[in-house]
């Protein structure tokens, strides 16, 4: 079981696959990629070995392709909230959504924590969360006939407004408003060009102002109270409010699992990246050790040693070191046919 589907978690899947271990992955986000995809999906990365430059999204897709031979099962949009050591060995992992999974070993690759939506803090707003206030839209729930307001000024907000405007007519809101404190948005040029085209076509309206309160009518959210840059009061009608203010990391329930922590980070043995609980390993930004550097390539190294450490712990013996260039067993796991062993 790998908790976290960011780059390090995905590479952990690959290394475990090379050890012949089947893996299931849980992530709180509705898609793979973690922080890499969510926070800098369109930004360049220059320190991945053998790749001069790639975006966060491109790196995630390369890693996804690399693990395809292992038929990994993903449980996305689910946050792990419980972990129990079983008397007969192994672990029972539970999510807040009710999923329960058994695993012989657990690998925590959750980065600095599960990335949860940053909330909009307005009096009375939490009462409407899950009904009229949405921090995620699955793209299938119909918003037809409704006045949808997207709140935010970065890439996720812009992309959300575009997704609503581009949705099938049966799902598309009657009115789409992108609301931000100023008429300047932080997104890739291509995304901003698409936004501008939809604005020019009248399919997205932009309203500028600071959100300071809400208006309720018969227990329902009916409007946002805004203050314009000129200081004027404005009420923006809303049937559904999609808040896109980015994500914040939360260590969450991991802190209560009895694992040794140092400044809210997991302490590990750098030979195997095992935590203080046998069978639970941790890699990436979730951990600390002398000389630790929070880099993707460091996480790749950690995932490799964690996979070897877990495989030997499960086998109860030292395992021989094999190379993908020459091992027919490893090439078989990778689905490589006709590969010639190295001379």
N, C-alpha and C positions, 0 to 999 in steps of 0.2 A: 504494500500500500504506500503510495506516494501522496503526501499532502502538499499540494501546490503545483500548478501547471505553468509556472514561469519557465524561462530558459534552463535554469539549473534543474528544476523538476523534470523537464522533458529529457534532458541529458541523463538524469538519474534513471529514467525509464530505459534509455538505450543501454546504459551500462548493466542494469539488472537483466535486460534481455540477453546480453552477451553471456551472462552467467546462467542462462536457461530458466530464469525466474519470470513467471507471469505477473503482470502488474495491473493494478487499478489505481486511478488517479482521481483525487477530489480537489475541487477548487471553488472558492466562494464566488468567483466571477463567472458569468455565463459563457465565457469563451476562454481558450487557452492563451498563454502569453504573459499573464501576470502584469507586473509593473512595466516590463519591456514593451508590451503591446499597448497598455493603457495610457502610459505617461509619455512615451517617446516612440510610438509606432511609426511615425513618419520622419523621425530624426536620424541622422547618420551615426553609425557606430564604427569606430576605426581600429579597435583592439581585439578583434576576433582572429585567432591564428588562421592564416591561409586565405583570409577574405579581406581584401584591401578596404572595402567599405560596404556596408549594407544598412538598411533601416531596421528598426526594431521589429516591424512586421515581417520583413524578409527573413530575419534570423529565426523568428518563430516558425515560419513556414518551412525553412530548411530543417529545423529540428523535428517538426512534425513529419516531414517526409522521411527523415532518418529512422524514426521509430515505427514506420508503417509495417515492417515485417513481423512485429511482435503483437499485433492485434490487441492493442491496449484498450481497456475499458475506461471511459471518462465519466465522472459524475460531476457535471458543471452546475454552477449556480447553487451549490450546496456548501454550507459552512460546517466544518467538523466542530462538534461541541462536547463530545465525550469520547474517552478512550479507556478501556478496561482491560487489564491483564487477566487472561483466562486461566483457570486452575490447570487445565490440560495442556497449556502452552499456547502461545500466540496472543492475539489481541482482538477485541471487539471494538470497532470504530463506529460511532454514531454521528449523524448530522442533525442540524436543527430542523431539517425538512423530513426527518423520520427514517431516513435510509440507515440500515445497519449492515456492516460488512465485517467479515472475519479476515484476518491477515496473519501470516506467520512472522512478518517483520514490518515495521513501519518506518518510513523515511519522511522527515519533516523538511520540506523545501518551501516553506511559506514566506520566505523573505523576512521583512520586518514585521510581518503579520498579515492577516487576511485583509485584503483591500475592500473597504466598505465605502459606500457613497457618502460624500460630505453633505451634511444636512443643511437645509435652509432654516435658520433659527428665527422664527416669527411667532409671537404669542398666538396660541390656538391652532397652529398649523399641524402639529403632530396628531391631532384627533382625526385628521383627514387622510393620514398616510395609509396607503394600500387601497384606498377607494378613489379619491380625487387627486391625491398627491402621490406621484410615482417617481421612484428613484431609478427604476429600470422599466423599459417597455420591451416586451418580448417580440414585437413585430407582427404578432398574430392577433392580439386583442383589438377588436374594432373600436375606433374612436369616431366613427362616422356621425356627422351631425353635431359634433361637439366643438366648443371653442378651446383649443389646446394652446397652452402657453409653455414655452420652453425657457427656463430660467438659467442663464449662464453665459459666459463669454469666451470659453476656450473650445478646443476641437470637439470634445464630446457634445457640447450644446449645439454647435453648428451642425455637426453630423446628425444629431437627433432631429433638428428642424428639417434638414434635407430628407432624412428617412421618412418623416411624416408626410412631407410634400410629395414624395415619390411612391408612397404606399398605394396599393390597389384601391380603387374608388370605394370598395366595400369597407375598407379599414380607415380611410383618410378622413381626418377631421374637417369640419366645414370651414374652420378658420384656424390658421397656424400663425402664432406670434412668437418671435424670438425676442426675449426681454433681457436687457443688460443695462448696466449703469452708464455705458457709453456706446456710441455707434462705432466701436473698434473691436474686432474679434481676432483672437490668436489661433490661427489654423494655417495649414499649408496653402500655398497660393491656389492650387487646383481646387481645393475645397472652398476657398473664399470666392473663386470665380463662379462655382456652381451656386453658391448662396446668392451672389449678385444677380445671376440669371433668373433665379426663382423669385427674387424680390422684384426685378423688373417686370416679370410676368404676372405679378400680383398674387403669387402662390404662397409667399412668406412675407409677413409684415414684421418690421423691427420697431420695438418700442423702447425708448431710452428712459431710465429713471432708477432711483434707489428704492428697493422694496423695503417698506417699513411696517406693514401690517396687512391684515386680511379683512375681508368683509364676508359675513355669513348671513344666509337667508334660510330660515326654517331648518337650521342645523346643517346646511350645506355650504360649502365654499362657493362664493359667487364672484369675488373679485380680489385682485391684489391692490393694495394701496401703495402708490409710488410717489416719489418726489422727483420732478424733472430737474435737469441741470440748471434751469432758470429759477428753481425754487417753487414751482407751482405744484399743487396737489393733483394727482391723477388716479382714477380708478380704472383698472384694466380688467374687463370681464373675463372670467375663466370657468370652464367646466372641469377641465383636467389640467393639473400643473405638473409638468415633467421637469424635475430639478436635476441639472447637470453641472455640478460644481466640482467635479473631479472626485478623487478617492483619497481616503486616509487609511493608513495601516493600523490594525489593532491586533495585538498579540492574542487577545481573547482567551478562550478556555485553555490554551496550551499552558498558560501560566499556572494552572491548577492541577496539572497532571503529575506532580511530584518529581519533575525533572530538575536537575541542578541548574540554577540560573545565576547569571552575573550581569547586573544592570539590564535586566529584561532580555538577555540573550542566553541561548542554551550553551552550556559548557560541554565540550566534546573531547574525546581521545583522538588526537590527530593521526594516529596510525590507522584507525578504522572509522572515525567520525561517529562512534557510538556515543550515546548520551549516558547519563547515570543509570538509566533503566535498560537492562539487557534486551536486545531486540529492537530498540528504538534508536535510529540514527538520524542525524540532522546535518544539513548542508546549506550553503548559501548565506544570505544576509541574516538568517535566523540565529547564527551561531557566533561564538567568540572563542578565540584562542590566541596565544602570543604570536604577534606578527600577522594576524588576520587582516586581509584587505578585501573590501566589499567591491569585488570586480566579478563580472560574469565568468571570465576565464579561470579565476580562483575557484569559483563554484563548480566548474567542470572538473577540475582536479579533485575537489572534495568528493564529488559524486562518484568518481572512479574508485577512489579508495574505500568509500562507503559500500559500494557494491561488492568489492572483493571481501571486505570485512564481514558483511552480512552473509554472503555465500558460504564463507568458511565457518561462520558461527552456526549456520543452519546445518551444514554438512558435518560439523564436529571434527574437522580435520583441515590440514593445509591443502590447498588446491593448486595444481600446476598452472603456471603462467602460459597463456597461449596468445598468439598474434593473429589478427584478422588477415594478414597477408599470406599466412601459411597454414592456418588451422582449418581443416575441412569441416570440423564440428562448428566452428564459429561462422564459416561461410554458409553452412547449411542453415543455421539460425537466421542469417541475413537473407536467405533465399537467393544466394549467388550461385548460379550454375555455370560449370565450365571454367571456373576461376583456376588459374595455374598457381601452384605453390611457389613461393619465393625460392630462388636458387640458394 
